[in-house]
Amino acid sequence: MLGDTPYTRTFRLAIDRLGSAEQLAQAIGASVAEIEAWAAGHAHPPLGAFLNAIDVVADRWLPGRPAQF
């Protein structure tokens, strides 16, 4: 699954919003490797991780919120 998809765009936007893949990984309870794979389209994210990334992009993320996936 390579290319530009709603999943890859969402993860790239979430990374941009928080400043780094490390920050996004910490915020949603995923590994940096997972975040990078999802953003590049090398892996399909779990639905909960994708929804958490949408919350980050939509500026609805609450710090300290537990991961939902």
mmCIF file of the N, C-alpha and C atoms, coordinates in Angstrom:
data_MODEL
# 
_entry.id   MODEL 
# 
loop_
_atom_site.group_PDB 
_atom_site.id 
_atom_site.type_symbol 
_atom_site.label_atom_id 
_atom_site.label_alt_id 
_atom_site.label_comp_id 
_atom_site.label_asym_id 
_atom_site.label_entity_id 
_atom_site.label_seq_id 
_atom_site.pdbx_PDB_ins_code 
_atom_site.Cartn_x 
_atom_site.Cartn_y 
_atom_site.Cartn_z 
_atom_site.occupancy 
_atom_site.B_iso_or_equiv 
_atom_site.pdbx_formal_charge 
_atom_site.auth_seq_id 
_atom_site.auth_comp_id 
_atom_site.auth_asym_id 
_atom_site.auth_atom_id 
_atom_site.pdbx_PDB_model_num 
ATOM 1   N N  . MET A 1 1  ? 0.850  -1.185 0.000  1.00 0.00 ? 1  MET A N  1 
ATOM 2   C CA . MET A 1 1  ? 0.000  0.000  0.000  1.00 0.00 ? 1  MET A CA 1 
ATOM 3   C C  . MET A 1 1  ? 0.885  1.235  0.000  1.00 0.00 ? 1  MET A C  1 
ATOM 4   N N  . LEU A 1 2  ? 1.328  1.650  -1.128 1.00 0.00 ? 2  LEU A N  1 
ATOM 5   C CA . LEU A 1 2  ? 2.140  2.851  -1.243 1.00 0.00 ? 2  LEU A CA 1 
ATOM 6   C C  . LEU A 1 2  ? 1.330  3.956  -1.883 1.00 0.00 ? 2  LEU A C  1 
ATOM 7   N N  . GLY A 1 3  ? 1.777  5.151  -1.688 1.00 0.00 ? 3  GLY A N  1 
ATOM 8   C CA . GLY A 1 3  ? 1.139  6.256  -2.377 1.00 0.00 ? 3  GLY A CA 1 
ATOM 9   C C  . GLY A 1 3  ? 0.449  7.219  -1.444 1.00 0.00 ? 3  GLY A C  1 
ATOM 10  N N  . ASP A 1 4  ? -0.315 8.073  -2.057 1.00 0.00 ? 4  ASP A N  1 
ATOM 11  C CA . ASP A 1 4  ? -1.020 9.134  -1.361 1.00 0.00 ? 4  ASP A CA 1 
ATOM 12  C C  . ASP A 1 4  ? -2.445 8.669  -1.096 1.00 0.00 ? 4  ASP A C  1 
ATOM 13  N N  . THR A 1 5  ? -2.751 8.403  0.154  1.00 0.00 ? 5  THR A N  1 
ATOM 14  C CA . THR A 1 5  ? -4.075 7.921  0.541  1.00 0.00 ? 5  THR A CA 1 
ATOM 15  C C  . THR A 1 5  ? -4.588 8.781  1.695  1.00 0.00 ? 5  THR A C  1 
ATOM 16  N N  . PRO A 1 6  ? -5.854 8.663  2.047  1.00 0.00 ? 6  PRO A N  1 
ATOM 17  C CA . PRO A 1 6  ? -6.343 9.384  3.231  1.00 0.00 ? 6  PRO A CA 1 
ATOM 18  C C  . PRO A 1 6  ? -5.556 9.019  4.490  1.00 0.00 ? 6  PRO A C  1 
ATOM 19  N N  . TYR A 1 7  ? -5.104 7.775  4.570  1.00 0.00 ? 7  TYR A N  1 
ATOM 20  C CA . TYR A 1 7  ? -4.325 7.349  5.736  1.00 0.00 ? 7  TYR A CA 1 
ATOM 21  C C  . TYR A 1 7  ? -2.972 8.043  5.771  1.00 0.00 ? 7  TYR A C  1 
ATOM 22  N N  . THR A 1 8  ? -2.248 7.997  4.664  1.00 0.00 ? 8  THR A N  1 
ATOM 23  C CA . THR A 1 8  ? -0.914 8.607  4.656  1.00 0.00 ? 8  THR A CA 1 
ATOM 24  C C  . THR A 1 8  ? -0.999 10.114 4.855  1.00 0.00 ? 8  THR A C  1 
ATOM 25  N N  . ARG A 1 9  ? -1.970 10.738 4.205  1.00 0.00 ? 9  ARG A N  1 
ATOM 26  C CA . ARG A 1 9  ? -2.114 12.193 4.367  1.00 0.00 ? 9  ARG A CA 1 
ATOM 27  C C  . ARG A 1 9  ? -2.438 12.555 5.809  1.00 0.00 ? 9  ARG A C  1 
ATOM 28  N N  . THR A 1 10 ? -3.313 11.804 6.436  1.00 0.00 ? 10 THR A N  1 
ATOM 29  C CA . THR A 1 10 ? -3.697 12.092 7.817  1.00 0.00 ? 10 THR A CA 1 
ATOM 30  C C  . THR A 1 10 ? -2.504 11.961 8.752  1.00 0.00 ? 10 THR A C  1 
ATOM 31  N N  . PHE A 1 11 ? -1.732 10.893 8.596  1.00 0.00 ? 11 PHE A N  1 
ATOM 32  C CA . PHE A 1 11 ? -0.571 10.727 9.474  1.00 0.00 ? 11 PHE A CA 1 
ATOM 33  C C  . PHE A 1 11 ? 0.490  11.779 9.213  1.00 0.00 ? 11 PHE A C  1 
ATOM 34  N N  . ARG A 1 12 ? 0.700  12.148 7.950  1.00 0.00 ? 12 ARG A N  1 
ATOM 35  C CA . ARG A 1 12 ? 1.677  13.212 7.678  1.00 0.00 ? 12 ARG A CA 1 
ATOM 36  C C  . ARG A 1 12 ? 1.215  14.543 8.266  1.00 0.00 ? 12 ARG A C  1 
ATOM 37  N N  . LEU A 1 13 ? -0.078 14.844 8.156  1.00 0.00 ? 13 LEU A N  1 
ATOM 38  C CA . LEU A 1 13 ? -0.598 16.087 8.743  1.00 0.00 ? 13 LEU A CA 1 
ATOM 39  C C  . LEU A 1 13 ? -0.493 16.066 10.265 1.00 0.00 ? 13 LEU A C  1 
ATOM 40  N N  . ALA A 1 14 ? -0.774 14.922 10.875 1.00 0.00 ? 14 ALA A N  1 
ATOM 41  C CA . ALA A 1 14 ? -0.673 14.809 12.335 1.00 0.00 ? 14 ALA A CA 1 
ATOM 42  C C  . ALA A 1 14 ? 0.776  14.979 12.786 1.00 0.00 ? 14 ALA A C  1 
ATOM 43  N N  . ILE A 1 15 ? 1.712  14.410 12.040 1.00 0.00 ? 15 ILE A N  1 
ATOM 44  C CA . ILE A 1 15 ? 3.134  14.598 12.352 1.00 0.00 ? 15 ILE A CA 1 
ATOM 45  C C  . ILE A 1 15 ? 3.484  16.079 12.266 1.00 0.00 ? 15 ILE A C  1 
ATOM 46  N N  . ASP A 1 16 ? 3.044  16.738 11.216 1.00 0.00 ? 16 ASP A N  1 
ATOM 47  C CA . ASP A 1 16 ? 3.313  18.169 11.060 1.00 0.00 ? 16 ASP A CA 1 
ATOM 48  C C  . ASP A 1 16 ? 2.712  18.977 12.202 1.00 0.00 ? 16 ASP A C  1 
ATOM 49  N N  . ARG A 1 17 ? 1.496  18.645 12.599 1.00 0.00 ? 17 ARG A N  1 
ATOM 50  C CA . ARG A 1 17 ? 0.821  19.399 13.655 1.00 0.00 ? 17 ARG A CA 1 
ATOM 51  C C  . ARG A 1 17 ? 1.566  19.280 14.990 1.00 0.00 ? 17 ARG A C  1 
ATOM 52  N N  . LEU A 1 18 ? 2.058  18.061 15.303 1.00 0.00 ? 18 LEU A N  1 
ATOM 53  C CA . LEU A 1 18 ? 2.737  17.863 16.581 1.00 0.00 ? 18 LEU A CA 1 
ATOM 54  C C  . LEU A 1 18 ? 4.239  18.102 16.510 1.00 0.00 ? 18 LEU A C  1 
ATOM 55  N N  . GLY A 1 19 ? 4.788  18.174 15.294 1.00 0.00 ? 19 GLY A N  1 
ATOM 56  C CA . GLY A 1 19 ? 6.183  18.531 15.145 1.00 0.00 ? 19 GLY A CA 1 
ATOM 57  C C  . GLY A 1 19 ? 7.131  17.391 14.811 1.00 0.00 ? 19 GLY A C  1 
ATOM 58  N N  . SER A 1 20 ? 6.742  16.153 15.084 1.00 0.00 ? 20 SER A N  1 
ATOM 59  C CA . SER A 1 20 ? 7.615  15.028 14.756 1.00 0.00 ? 20 SER A CA 1 
ATOM 60  C C  . SER A 1 20 ? 6.849  13.715 14.877 1.00 0.00 ? 20 SER A C  1 
ATOM 61  N N  . ALA A 1 21 ? 7.392  12.690 14.235 1.00 0.00 ? 21 ALA A N  1 
ATOM 62  C CA . ALA A 1 21 ? 6.812  11.350 14.366 1.00 0.00 ? 21 ALA A CA 1 
ATOM 63  C C  . ALA A 1 21 ? 6.925  10.875 15.816 1.00 0.00 ? 21 ALA A C  1 
ATOM 64  N N  . GLU A 1 22 ? 7.989  11.272 16.493 1.00 0.00 ? 22 GLU A N  1 
ATOM 65  C CA . GLU A 1 22 ? 8.173  10.889 17.889 1.00 0.00 ? 22 GLU A CA 1 
ATOM 66  C C  . GLU A 1 22 ? 7.065  11.463 18.766 1.00 0.00 ? 22 GLU A C  1 
ATOM 67  N N  . GLN A 1 23 ? 6.729  12.717 18.540 1.00 0.00 ? 23 GLN A N  1 
ATOM 68  C CA . GLN A 1 23 ? 5.663  13.362 19.318 1.00 0.00 ? 23 GLN A CA 1 
ATOM 69  C C  . GLN A 1 23 ? 4.313  12.699 19.056 1.00 0.00 ? 23 GLN A C  1 
ATOM 70  N N  . LEU A 1 24 ? 4.038  12.392 17.794 1.00 0.00 ? 24 LEU A N  1 
ATOM 71  C CA . LEU A 1 24 ? 2.776  11.738 17.469 1.00 0.00 ? 24 LEU A CA 1 
ATOM 72  C C  . LEU A 1 24 ? 2.728  10.346 18.076 1.00 0.00 ? 24 LEU A C  1 
ATOM 73  N N  . ALA A 1 25 ? 3.827  9.609  17.981 1.00 0.00 ? 25 ALA A N  1 
ATOM 74  C CA . ALA A 1 25 ? 3.873  8.264  18.559 1.00 0.00 ? 25 ALA A CA 1 
ATOM 75  C C  . ALA A 1 25 ? 3.577  8.313  20.056 1.00 0.00 ? 25 ALA A C  1 
ATOM 76  N N  . GLN A 1 26 ? 4.199  9.240  20.739 1.00 0.00 ? 26 GLN A N  1 
ATOM 77  C CA . GLN A 1 26 ? 3.974  9.382  22.177 1.00 0.00 ? 26 GLN A CA 1 
ATOM 78  C C  . GLN A 1 26 ? 2.522  9.772  22.460 1.00 0.00 ? 26 GLN A C  1 
ATOM 79  N N  . ALA A 1 27 ? 1.977  10.659 21.664 1.00 0.00 ? 27 ALA A N  1 
ATOM 80  C CA . ALA A 1 27 ? 0.615  11.149 21.897 1.00 0.00 ? 27 ALA A CA 1 
ATOM 81  C C  . ALA A 1 27 ? -0.432 10.060 21.732 1.00 0.00 ? 27 ALA A C  1 
ATOM 82  N N  . ILE A 1 28 ? -0.248 9.175  20.744 1.00 0.00 ? 28 ILE A N  1 
ATOM 83  C CA . ILE A 1 28 ? -1.293 8.192  20.493 1.00 0.00 ? 28 ILE A CA 1 
ATOM 84  C C  . ILE A 1 28 ? -0.920 6.781  20.943 1.00 0.00 ? 28 ILE A C  1 
ATOM 85  N N  . GLY A 1 29 ? 0.245  6.641  21.567 1.00 0.00 ? 29 GLY A N  1 
ATOM 86  C CA . GLY A 1 29 ? 0.622  5.346  22.117 1.00 0.00 ? 29 GLY A CA 1 
ATOM 87  C C  . GLY A 1 29 ? 1.060  4.324  21.089 1.00 0.00 ? 29 GLY A C  1 
ATOM 88  N N  . ALA A 1 30 ? 1.745  4.784  20.062 1.00 0.00 ? 30 ALA A N  1 
ATOM 89  C CA . ALA A 1 30 ? 2.268  3.892  19.021 1.00 0.00 ? 30 ALA A CA 1 
ATOM 90  C C  . ALA A 1 30 ? 3.786  4.027  19.000 1.00 0.00 ? 30 ALA A C  1 
ATOM 91  N N  . SER A 1 31 ? 4.437  3.159  18.267 1.00 0.00 ? 31 SER A N  1 
ATOM 92  C CA . SER A 1 31 ? 5.887  3.289  18.115 1.00 0.00 ? 31 SER A CA 1 
ATOM 93  C C  . SER A 1 31 ? 6.195  4.240  16.961 1.00 0.00 ? 31 SER A C  1 
ATOM 94  N N  . VAL A 1 32 ? 7.391  4.801  16.994 1.00 0.00 ? 32 VAL A N  1 
ATOM 95  C CA . VAL A 1 32 ? 7.819  5.680  15.903 1.00 0.00 ? 32 VAL A CA 1 
ATOM 96  C C  . VAL A 1 32 ? 7.844  4.895  14.595 1.00 0.00 ? 32 VAL A C  1 
ATOM 97  N N  . ALA A 1 33 ? 8.288  3.656  14.648 1.00 0.00 ? 33 ALA A N  1 
ATOM 98  C CA . ALA A 1 33 ? 8.333  2.827  13.440 1.00 0.00 ? 33 ALA A CA 1 
ATOM 99  C C  . ALA A 1 33 ? 6.936  2.639  12.851 1.00 0.00 ? 33 ALA A C  1 
ATOM 100 N N  . GLU A 1 34 ? 5.942  2.434  13.707 1.00 0.00 ? 34 GLU A N  1 
ATOM 101 C CA . GLU A 1 34 ? 4.570  2.299  13.212 1.00 0.00 ? 34 GLU A CA 1 
ATOM 102 C C  . GLU A 1 34 ? 4.098  3.591  12.561 1.00 0.00 ? 34 GLU A C  1 
ATOM 103 N N  . ILE A 1 35 ? 4.321  4.711  13.228 1.00 0.00 ? 35 ILE A N  1 
ATOM 104 C CA . ILE A 1 35 ? 3.909  6.015  12.692 1.00 0.00 ? 35 ILE A CA 1 
ATOM 105 C C  . ILE A 1 35 ? 4.549  6.247  11.329 1.00 0.00 ? 35 ILE A C  1 
ATOM 106 N N  . GLU A 1 36 ? 5.836  5.987  11.225 1.00 0.00 ? 36 GLU A N  1 
ATOM 107 C CA . GLU A 1 36 ? 6.537  6.210  9.959  1.00 0.00 ? 36 GLU A CA 1 
ATOM 108 C C  . GLU A 1 36 ? 6.018  5.272  8.869  1.00 0.00 ? 36 GLU A C  1 
ATOM 109 N N  . ALA A 1 37 ? 5.730  4.036  9.217  1.00 0.00 ? 37 ALA A N  1 
ATOM 110 C CA . ALA A 1 37 ? 5.193  3.088  8.232  1.00 0.00 ? 37 ALA A CA 1 
ATOM 111 C C  . ALA A 1 37 ? 3.808  3.519  7.765  1.00 0.00 ? 37 ALA A C  1 
ATOM 112 N N  . TRP A 1 38 ? 2.973  3.966  8.687  1.00 0.00 ? 38 TRP A N  1 
ATOM 113 C CA . TRP A 1 38 ? 1.625  4.410  8.320  1.00 0.00 ? 38 TRP A CA 1 
ATOM 114 C C  . TRP A 1 38 ? 1.683  5.661  7.465  1.00 0.00 ? 38 TRP A C  1 
ATOM 115 N N  . ALA A 1 39 ? 2.564  6.601  7.807  1.00 0.00 ? 39 ALA A N  1 
ATOM 116 C CA . ALA A 1 39 ? 2.690  7.855  7.054  1.00 0.00 ? 39 ALA A CA 1 
ATOM 117 C C  . ALA A 1 39 ? 3.234  7.613  5.646  1.00 0.00 ? 39 ALA A C  1 
ATOM 118 N N  . ALA A 1 40 ? 4.069  6.593  5.507  1.00 0.00 ? 40 ALA A N  1 
ATOM 119 C CA . ALA A 1 40 ? 4.656  6.283  4.198  1.00 0.00 ? 40 ALA A CA 1 
ATOM 120 C C  . ALA A 1 40 ? 3.782  5.352  3.370  1.00 0.00 ? 40 ALA A C  1 
ATOM 121 N N  . GLY A 1 41 ? 2.772  4.766  3.991  1.00 0.00 ? 41 GLY A N  1 
ATOM 122 C CA . GLY A 1 41 ? 1.913  3.848  3.272  1.00 0.00 ? 41 GLY A CA 1 
ATOM 123 C C  . GLY A 1 41 ? 2.449  2.432  3.197  1.00 0.00 ? 41 GLY A C  1 
ATOM 124 N N  . HIS A 1 42 ? 3.405  2.103  4.047  1.00 0.00 ? 42 HIS A N  1 
ATOM 125 C CA . HIS A 1 42 ? 3.987  0.764  4.051  1.00 0.00 ? 42 HIS A CA 1 
ATOM 126 C C  . HIS A 1 42 ? 3.187  -0.212 4.904  1.00 0.00 ? 42 HIS A C  1 
ATOM 127 N N  . ALA A 1 43 ? 2.297  0.313  5.728  1.00 0.00 ? 43 ALA A N  1 
ATOM 128 C CA . ALA A 1 43 ? 1.458  -0.534 6.587  1.00 0.00 ? 43 ALA A CA 1 
ATOM 129 C C  . ALA A 1 43 ? 0.113  0.162  6.762  1.00 0.00 ? 43 ALA A C  1 
ATOM 130 N N  . HIS A 1 44 ? -0.886 -0.634 7.033  1.00 0.00 ? 44 HIS A N  1 
ATOM 131 C CA . HIS A 1 44 ? -2.237 -0.119 7.246  1.00 0.00 ? 44 HIS A CA 1 
ATOM 132 C C  . HIS A 1 44 ? -2.454 0.056  8.748  1.00 0.00 ? 44 HIS A C  1 
ATOM 133 N N  . PRO A 1 45 ? -2.817 1.262  9.193  1.00 0.00 ? 45 PRO A N  1 
ATOM 134 C CA . PRO A 1 45 ? -2.970 1.481  10.632 1.00 0.00 ? 45 PRO A CA 1 
ATOM 135 C C  . PRO A 1 45 ? -4.255 0.851  11.164 1.00 0.00 ? 45 PRO A C  1 
ATOM 136 N N  . PRO A 1 46 ? -4.253 0.492  12.454 1.00 0.00 ? 46 PRO A N  1 
ATOM 137 C CA . PRO A 1 46 ? -5.511 0.077  13.075 1.00 0.00 ? 46 PRO A CA 1 
ATOM 138 C C  . PRO A 1 46 ? -6.490 1.258  13.060 1.00 0.00 ? 46 PRO A C  1 
ATOM 139 N N  . LEU A 1 47 ? -7.768 0.955  13.043 1.00 0.00 ? 47 LEU A N  1 
ATOM 140 C CA . LEU A 1 47 ? -8.775 2.015  12.979 1.00 0.00 ? 47 LEU A CA 1 
ATOM 141 C C  . LEU A 1 47 ? -8.604 3.018  14.115 1.00 0.00 ? 47 LEU A C  1 
ATOM 142 N N  . GLY A 1 48 ? -8.369 2.543  15.326 1.00 0.00 ? 48 GLY A N  1 
ATOM 143 C CA . GLY A 1 48 ? -8.222 3.446  16.464 1.00 0.00 ? 48 GLY A CA 1 
ATOM 144 C C  . GLY A 1 48 ? -7.069 4.417  16.308 1.00 0.00 ? 48 GLY A C  1 
ATOM 145 N N  . ALA A 1 49 ? -5.954 3.941  15.766 1.00 0.00 ? 49 ALA A N  1 
ATOM 146 C CA . ALA A 1 49 ? -4.805 4.814  15.542 1.00 0.00 ? 49 ALA A CA 1 
ATOM 147 C C  . ALA A 1 49 ? -5.134 5.870  14.502 1.00 0.00 ? 49 ALA A C  1 
ATOM 148 N N  . PHE A 1 50 ? -5.828 5.466  13.450 1.00 0.00 ? 50 PHE A N  1 
ATOM 149 C CA . PHE A 1 50 ? -6.227 6.413  12.409 1.00 0.00 ? 50 PHE A CA 1 
ATOM 150 C C  . PHE A 1 50 ? -7.175 7.469  12.980 1.00 0.00 ? 50 PHE A C  1 
ATOM 151 N N  . LEU A 1 51 ? -8.138 7.038  13.790 1.00 0.00 ? 51 LEU A N  1 
ATOM 152 C CA . LEU A 1 51 ? -9.072 7.995  14.387 1.00 0.00 ? 51 LEU A CA 1 
ATOM 153 C C  . LEU A 1 51 ? -8.354 8.943  15.351 1.00 0.00 ? 51 LEU A C  1 
ATOM 154 N N  . ASN A 1 52 ? -7.365 8.437  16.094 1.00 0.00 ? 52 ASN A N  1 
ATOM 155 C CA . ASN A 1 52 ? -6.578 9.309  16.963 1.00 0.00 ? 52 ASN A CA 1 
ATOM 156 C C  . ASN A 1 52 ? -5.807 10.338 16.141 1.00 0.00 ? 52 ASN A C  1 
ATOM 157 N N  . ALA A 1 53 ? -5.265 9.916  15.006 1.00 0.00 ? 53 ALA A N  1 
ATOM 158 C CA . ALA A 1 53 ? -4.542 10.850 14.139 1.00 0.00 ? 53 ALA A CA 1 
ATOM 159 C C  . ALA A 1 53 ? -5.491 11.908 13.578 1.00 0.00 ? 53 ALA A C  1 
ATOM 160 N N  . ILE A 1 54 ? -6.710 11.504 13.254 1.00 0.00 ? 54 ILE A N  1 
ATOM 161 C CA . ILE A 1 54 ? -7.706 12.479 12.800 1.00 0.00 ? 54 ILE A CA 1 
ATOM 162 C C  . ILE A 1 54 ? -7.978 13.505 13.899 1.00 0.00 ? 54 ILE A C  1 
ATOM 163 N N  . ASP A 1 55 ? -8.099 13.048 15.136 1.00 0.00 ? 55 ASP A N  1 
ATOM 164 C CA . ASP A 1 55 ? -8.303 13.979 16.253 1.00 0.00 ? 55 ASP A CA 1 
ATOM 165 C C  . ASP A 1 55 ? -7.149 14.970 16.358 1.00 0.00 ? 55 ASP A C  1 
ATOM 166 N N  . VAL A 1 56 ? -5.927 14.500 16.159 1.00 0.00 ? 56 VAL A N  1 
ATOM 167 C CA . VAL A 1 56 ? -4.766 15.399 16.198 1.00 0.00 ? 56 VAL A CA 1 
ATOM 168 C C  . VAL A 1 56 ? -4.871 16.436 15.088 1.00 0.00 ? 56 VAL A C  1 
ATOM 169 N N  . VAL A 1 57 ? -5.171 15.984 13.885 1.00 0.00 ? 57 VAL A N  1 
ATOM 170 C CA . VAL A 1 57 ? -5.277 16.893 12.739 1.00 0.00 ? 57 VAL A CA 1 
ATOM 171 C C  . VAL A 1 57 ? -6.413 17.890 12.945 1.00 0.00 ? 57 VAL A C  1 
ATOM 172 N N  . ALA A 1 58 ? -7.522 17.424 13.501 1.00 0.00 ? 58 ALA A N  1 
ATOM 173 C CA . ALA A 1 58 ? -8.690 18.289 13.714 1.00 0.00 ? 58 ALA A CA 1 
ATOM 174 C C  . ALA A 1 58 ? -8.544 19.159 14.955 1.00 0.00 ? 58 ALA A C  1 
ATOM 175 N N  . ASP A 1 59 ? -7.379 19.047 15.614 1.00 0.00 ? 59 ASP A N  1 
ATOM 176 C CA . ASP A 1 59 ? -7.093 19.834 16.817 1.00 0.00 ? 59 ASP A CA 1 
ATOM 177 C C  . ASP A 1 59 ? -8.062 19.507 17.950 1.00 0.00 ? 59 ASP A C  1 
ATOM 178 N N  . ARG A 1 60 ? -8.462 18.227 18.013 1.00 0.00 ? 60 ARG A N  1 
ATOM 179 C CA . ARG A 1 60 ? -9.337 17.780 19.089 1.00 0.00 ? 60 ARG A CA 1 
ATOM 180 C C  . ARG A 1 60 ? -8.619 16.840 20.044 1.00 0.00 ? 60 ARG A C  1 
ATOM 181 N N  . TRP A 1 61 ? -7.293 16.725 19.869 1.00 0.00 ? 61 TRP A N  1 
ATOM 182 C CA . TRP A 1 61 ? -6.534 15.802 20.708 1.00 0.00 ? 61 TRP A CA 1 
ATOM 183 C C  . TRP A 1 61 ? -6.406 16.366 22.108 1.00 0.00 ? 61 TRP A C  1 
ATOM 184 N N  . LEU A 1 62 ? -6.634 15.537 23.103 1.00 0.00 ? 62 LEU A N  1 
ATOM 185 C CA . LEU A 1 62 ? -6.489 15.923 24.494 1.00 0.00 ? 62 LEU A CA 1 
ATOM 186 C C  . LEU A 1 62 ? -5.245 15.271 25.063 1.00 0.00 ? 62 LEU A C  1 
ATOM 187 N N  . PRO A 1 63 ? -4.227 16.032 25.456 1.00 0.00 ? 63 PRO A N  1 
ATOM 188 C CA . PRO A 1 63 ? -3.013 15.431 26.012 1.00 0.00 ? 63 PRO A CA 1 
ATOM 189 C C  . PRO A 1 63 ? -3.368 14.534 27.206 1.00 0.00 ? 63 PRO A C  1 
ATOM 190 N N  . GLY A 1 64 ? -2.656 13.425 27.284 1.00 0.00 ? 64 GLY A N  1 
ATOM 191 C CA . GLY A 1 64 ? -2.900 12.495 28.378 1.00 0.00 ? 64 GLY A CA 1 
ATOM 192 C C  . GLY A 1 64 ? -4.020 11.509 28.107 1.00 0.00 ? 64 GLY A C  1 
ATOM 193 N N  . ARG A 1 65 ? -4.699 11.671 27.009 1.00 0.00 ? 65 ARG A N  1 
ATOM 194 C CA . ARG A 1 65 ? -5.778 10.764 26.641 1.00 0.00 ? 65 ARG A CA 1 
ATOM 195 C C  . ARG A 1 65 ? -5.188 9.404  26.289 1.00 0.00 ? 65 ARG A C  1 
ATOM 196 N N  . PRO A 1 66 ? -5.738 8.333  26.789 1.00 0.00 ? 66 PRO A N  1 
ATOM 197 C CA . PRO A 1 66 ? -5.164 7.024  26.466 1.00 0.00 ? 66 PRO A CA 1 
ATOM 198 C C  . PRO A 1 66 ? -5.384 6.664  24.999 1.00 0.00 ? 66 PRO A C  1 
ATOM 199 N N  . ALA A 1 67 ? -4.492 5.848  24.486 1.00 0.00 ? 67 ALA A N  1 
ATOM 200 C CA . ALA A 1 67 ? -4.619 5.393  23.110 1.00 0.00 ? 67 ALA A CA 1 
ATOM 201 C C  . ALA A 1 67 ? -5.930 4.642  22.951 1.00 0.00 ? 67 ALA A C  1 
ATOM 202 N N  . GLN A 1 68 ? -6.565 4.792  21.801 1.00 0.00 ? 68 GLN A N  1 
ATOM 203 C CA . GLN A 1 68 ? -7.870 4.191  21.554 1.00 0.00 ? 68 GLN A CA 1 
ATOM 204 C C  . GLN A 1 68 ? -7.821 2.949  20.696 1.00 0.00 ? 68 GLN A C  1 
ATOM 205 N N  . PHE A 1 69 ? -6.635 2.471  20.354 1.00 0.00 ? 69 PHE A N  1 
ATOM 206 C CA . PHE A 1 69 ? -6.591 1.297  19.488 1.00 0.00 ? 69 PHE A CA 1 
ATOM 207 C C  . PHE A 1 69 ? -5.975 0.120  20.174 1.00 0.00 ? 69 PHE A C  1 
# 
